[in-house]
């Protein structure tokens, strides 16, 4: 909107760069162009302001398909003024010299024109389509048809307008009809979801079975290894006992062999000692055989005295000494008569 500063006799106008301002006085253009600033007399000036920027117009209209179903088309058209001088002569863009406001509603007029121009080709396109096709695939055909029609429409060119873009946002049917149409899709989606659920459950059951089978196989393998372990331990224990028994047997046989060898050695030693003692006795008897009887008797008495216990008192009677003295005085080879020998009792006293 133009900025107008009021003074007693003259007003000052300053326009934006996106607005084309035209100042007419007495039917002749005094100022014309975008972004102008000038002084004018409000009593004699005719002012118009045409926007040059891109404008967007929302469209909403109803159409009927080939199967006599009502659909709602929601679209957007972008346009701009390419010939502001021509547009100012075809559409009322005049502004108040005091306030700068538009005297009419030019943008609403242009919006209504664009809506009417866009509806006709949209109606024609949708009339050749069923409702299902229009809802599913109607956006692109309707957009192309309306865009071509607006680009070739001479009524826009006569007003200095051009359409820069046209978009179909949505094509919708009645709410109840849309729900009815969506039922099949929903059922199919639900069936697919149920199928996926069943497949997931089946897969879960299959995996659980595989896991259980794997666990069972692990338990069987564990039991088999435990059995092998028990068998191996039994074999090790049997081997240990066998080796221990064999070692004990070897030890026993070695000890027996050692005892046998020692017994043989002791027997040999005893035999040798016996033979030596026998030889010594034989030699001794051989030496005694050549001795006289008195000598033998003296040796016997000495041997006897060496082997007798301790004798504290010895009583020799005359009956014992008489034959001995006679024997020594008159040696006679005749045998010496025996006589009793009397001895006193041997007194043994304890040291205590």
C-alpha positions in Angstrom: 0.0 0.0 0.0 1.3 3.5 -0.9 2.3 5.8 1.9 0.6 9.2 1.5 1.6 12.2 3.6 -1.1 14.9 3.7 -0.4 18.6 3.6 -2.8 21.6 3.2 -2.6 21.9 -0.6 -0.3 19.1 -1.7 0.1 15.5 -0.7 3.2 13.4 -1.0 3.1 9.7 -2.2 5.8 7.1 -1.7 5.3 3.7 -3.3 7.0 0.3 -2.7 9.3 -1.3 -5.2 6.8 -4.1 -5.8 3.9 -1.7 -6.6 3.4 0.1 -9.8 1.8 3.6 -9.2 0.2 5.7 -11.9 -0.7 9.4 -11.5 -3.2 10.8 -14.0 -4.2 14.5 -14.2 -6.7 15.6 -16.7 -6.5 12.1 -18.4 -2.8 12.4 -18.9 -0.1 10.4 -17.0 2.1 12.6 -14.9 3.9 9.8 -13.0 3.9 6.0 -13.7 6.3 3.3 -12.5 7.2 1.2 -9.5 8.7 2.7 -6.3 7.9 6.3 -7.1 7.8 9.3 -4.8 6.1 12.5 -5.9 3.9 15.4 -4.9 0.4 15.7 -6.2 -2.7 17.8 -5.7 -5.5 15.5 -4.3 -8.3 17.5 -6.0 -7.0 16.9 -9.5 -5.1 13.6 -9.2 -6.3 10.1 -10.2 -4.1 7.5 -8.6 -3.8 3.7 -9.1 -1.6 1.1 -7.5 -1.0 -2.3 -9.1 1.0 -5.0 -7.2 3.9 -6.4 -9.2 4.8 -9.3 -6.9 3.7 -12.9 -7.3 0.3 -13.6 -5.8 -1.2 -16.9 -4.7 -4.9 -17.6 -5.0 -6.4 -20.6 -3.2 -9.1 -22.4 -5.2 -11.8 -24.7 -3.8 -14.7 -26.0 -6.0 -16.8 -29.1 -6.6 -16.9 -31.3 -9.7 -18.7 -34.4 -10.8 -17.0 -37.6 -12.1 -18.2 -39.9 -14.9 -20.0 -42.1 -12.4 -21.9 -39.1 -11.1 -20.0 -38.8 -7.8 -19.3 -35.4 -6.3 -15.6 -34.6 -5.6 -14.0 -31.5 -4.1 -10.9 -30.0 -5.8 -8.5 -28.0 -3.7 -5.9 -26.2 -5.8 -3.5 -23.2 -5.7 -2.7 -20.8 -8.6 0.2 -18.4 -8.6 0.0 -15.3 -10.9 1.4 -11.8 -11.3 0.7 -8.7 -13.3 3.0 -8.3 -16.3 1.3 -5.2 -17.8 0.3 -2.9 -14.9 -0.9 -0.1 -17.2 -3.2 -2.5 -19.0 -4.4 -4.1 -15.8 -5.2 -0.7 -14.3 -7.5 0.0 -17.3 -9.4 -3.4 -17.0 -9.5 -3.8 -13.2 -10.2 -1.1 -10.7 -6.9 -0.5 -8.9 -7.6 3.1 -8.0 -6.6 4.3 -4.6 -7.9 7.1 -2.3 -5.6 10.2 -2.6 -6.0 10.8 1.2 -5.6 7.3 2.7 -3.9 5.3 -0.1 -6.5 2.5 0.2 -8.0 0.8 -2.8 -11.4 2.1 -3.8 -12.5 -1.5 -4.7 -11.3 -5.1 -4.2 -9.2 -5.8 -7.3 -7.4 -8.8 -5.8 -10.7 -10.5 -5.0 -11.9 -9.8 -8.6 -8.7 -11.4 -10.0 -9.2 -14.4 -7.7 -12.7 -14.9 -8.8 -11.7 -14.7 -12.4 -8.9 -17.2 -11.9 -11.3 -19.6 -10.1 -13.8 -19.4 -12.9 -11.1 -19.9 -15.5 -9.6 -22.9 -13.7 -12.9 -24.7 -12.9 -14.0 -25.3 -16.5 -11.0 -27.4 -17.6 -11.0 -29.2 -14.2 -14.7 -30.0 -14.7 -14.0 -31.4 -18.2 -11.1 -33.5 -17.0 -12.9 -35.0 -14.0 -16.0 -35.7 -16.1 -14.0 -38.2 -18.1 -12.7 -40.0 -14.9 -14.4 -42.3 -12.4 -14.3 -41.3 -8.8 -11.8 -44.0 -7.9 -9.5 -42.9 -10.7 -9.9 -39.3 -9.8 -9.1 -39.9 -6.1 -6.2 -42.2 -6.9 -4.7 -40.7 -10.1 -6.5 -37.4 -10.8 -4.0 -34.9 -9.5 -1.6 -34.9 -12.4 -4.2 -34.9 -15.2 -6.3 -32.1 -13.6 -3.2 -30.0 -13.0 -1.9 -30.4 -16.5 -5.2 -29.7 -18.1 -5.9 -26.5 -16.0 -2.3 -25.2 -16.4 -2.6 -25.5 -20.2 -5.9 -23.8 -20.3 -4.8 -20.9 -18.1 -1.7 -20.4 -20.2 -3.7 -20.2 -23.4 -6.5 -18.1 -22.0 -6.7 -14.7 -23.8 -8.8 -13.2 -21.0 -5.8 -13.2 -18.7 -3.6 -11.7 -21.4 -6.2 -8.9 -21.9 -5.9 -8.0 -18.3 -2.1 -8.0 -18.2 -1.9 -11.2 -16.1 0.1 -14.4 -16.4 -0.1 -17.6 -14.4 3.3 -18.8 -13.1 2.2 -22.0 -11.4 -0.8 -24.2 -10.8 -1.0 -27.0 -8.2 -3.7 -29.4 -7.3 -3.4 -30.0 -3.6 -6.1 -32.6 -3.2 -9.2 -34.2 -4.8 -11.5 -35.5 -2.1 -14.9 -37.2 -2.1 -17.6 -37.1 0.6 -16.4 -38.3 4.0 -18.8 -41.3 4.1 -17.9 -42.3 0.6 -14.2 -42.0 1.3 -14.6 -44.2 4.3 -16.5 -46.7 2.2 -13.8 -46.6 -0.4 -11.1 -47.0 2.2 -12.8 -50.1 3.7 -11.4 -52.4 1.0 -7.9 -50.9 1.4 -8.2 -51.1 5.2 -9.4 -54.7 5.0 -6.5 -55.6 2.6 -4.0 -53.8 4.9 -5.5 -55.5 7.9 -5.3 -58.9 6.1 -1.7 -58.1 5.2 -1.1 -57.1 8.9 -2.7 -60.4 10.1 -0.7 -62.4 7.6 2.4 -60.7 8.8 1.4 -61.4 12.4 0.7 -65.0 11.6 4.0 -65.3 9.7 5.8 -63.7 12.6 4.2 -66.0 15.1 5.0 -69.0 12.9 8.5 -67.9 12.6 8.7 -67.3 16.3 7.3 -70.9 16.9 9.8 -72.3 14.4 12.6 -70.4 16.0 11.5 -71.6 19.5 11.4 -75.1 18.1 14.9 -74.7 16.7 16.1 -73.3 20.0 14.5 -76.1 22.0 16.0 -78.6 19.5 19.3 -76.9 19.9 19.1 -77.0 23.7 18.1 -80.7 23.5 21.1 -81.4 21.2 23.3 -79.5 23.6 22.0 -81.6 26.6 22.5 -84.8 24.6 26.0 -83.7 23.7 26.7 -82.7 27.3 25.4 -86.1 28.6 27.6 -87.9 26.0 30.6 -86.0 27.1 29.8 -86.6 30.7 29.5 -90.3 29.9 32.9 -90.2 28.2 34.3 -88.3 31.2 32.9 -91.0 33.6 34.3 -93.7 31.4 37.6 -92.0 31.1 37.8 -91.4 34.9 37.0 -95.2 35.4 39.7 -96.1 33.0 42.1 -93.8 34.7 41.1 -95.1 38.1 41.4 -98.7 36.8 44.8 -97.9 35.3 45.9 -96.3 38.5 44.8 -99.3 40.6 46.4 -101.7 38.2 49.6 -99.7 38.2 49.5 -99.5 41.9 48.9 -103.2 42.3 51.7 -103.9 39.8 54.0 -101.6 41.7 53.0 -103.3 44.9 53.6 -106.7 43.4 57.0 -105.6 42.1 57.8 -104.2 45.6 56.6 -107.4 47.2 58.5 -109.6 44.8 61.6 -107.4 45.3 61.2 -107.6 49.1 60.6 -111.4 48.9 63.6 -111.8 46.6 65.7 -109.7 49.0 64.5 -111.8 52.0 65.3 -115.0 50.0 68.7 -113.7 49.1 69.3 -112.7 52.8 68.0 -116.1 53.9 70.3 -117.8 51.4 73.2 -115.6 52.6 72.4 -116.4 56.2 72.1 -120.1 55.4 75.4 -120.0 53.5 77.0 -118.1 56.4 75.5 -120.6 58.9 76.7 -123.5 56.8 80.1 -122.0 56.5 80.3 -121.2 60.2 79.0 -124.7 61.1 81.5 -126.3 58.8 84.2 -124.2 60.3 83.1 -125.1 63.8 82.8 -128.7 62.9 86.3 -128.6 61.4 87.5 -126.8 64.5 85.9 -129.4 66.8 87.3 -132.1 64.6 90.7 -130.6 64.8 90.2 -130.1 68.6 89.2 -133.7 69.0 92.0 -134.8 66.9 94.4 -132.8 69.2 92.7 -134.3 72.3 93.1 -137.8 71.0 96.9 -137.8 71.3 96.9 -136.2 74.8 97.2 -138.1 78.1 94.3 -138.7 80.3 95.6 -136.4 83.0 96.0 -133.6 80.6 92.5 -134.2 79.3 91.2 -134.2 82.8 92.9 -131.0 83.6 91.5 -129.4 80.4 88.1 -130.7 81.3 88.4 -129.2 84.8 89.5 -125.9 83.4 86.6 -125.9 80.9 84.3 -126.8 83.6 85.6 -124.1 85.9 85.2 -121.6 83.1 81.6 -122.5 82.6 80.6 -123.0 86.2 78.7 -120.3 88.0 80.3 -118.2 90.7 81.4 -120.6 93.6 82.2 -119.0 96.9 83.0 -122.1 98.8 84.5 -125.5 97.6 84.9 -128.5 99.9 87.3 -131.2 98.9 87.2 -134.4 100.9 90.0 -136.8 101.4 88.1 -139.4 99.4 88.5 -137.2 96.3 92.2 -136.3 96.9 93.5 -139.7 97.7 93.1 -141.3 94.3 94.4 -138.2 92.6 97.5 -138.1 94.7 98.0 -141.8 94.2 97.6 -141.2 90.5 100.2 -138.5 90.4 102.6 -140.5 92.6 102.2 -143.7 90.6 101.1 -143.0 87.2 99.1 -145.9 85.8 97.5 -146.2 82.6 94.7 -148.1 84.2 91.5 -146.2 84.3 91.0 -144.0 87.2 88.3 -145.1 89.6 85.4 -142.8 89.9 84.6 -141.3 93.3 81.8 -139.1 94.3 82.6 -135.4 94.6 80.9 -133.5 97.3 80.5 -129.8 97.2 79.0 -127.4 99.6 76.0 -125.4 98.6 76.9 -122.3 96.7 75.7 -119.2 98.5 74.4 -116.5 96.2 73.6 -113.2 97.5 72.1 -110.3 95.9 74.1 -107.1 95.7 71.4 -105.4 97.4 
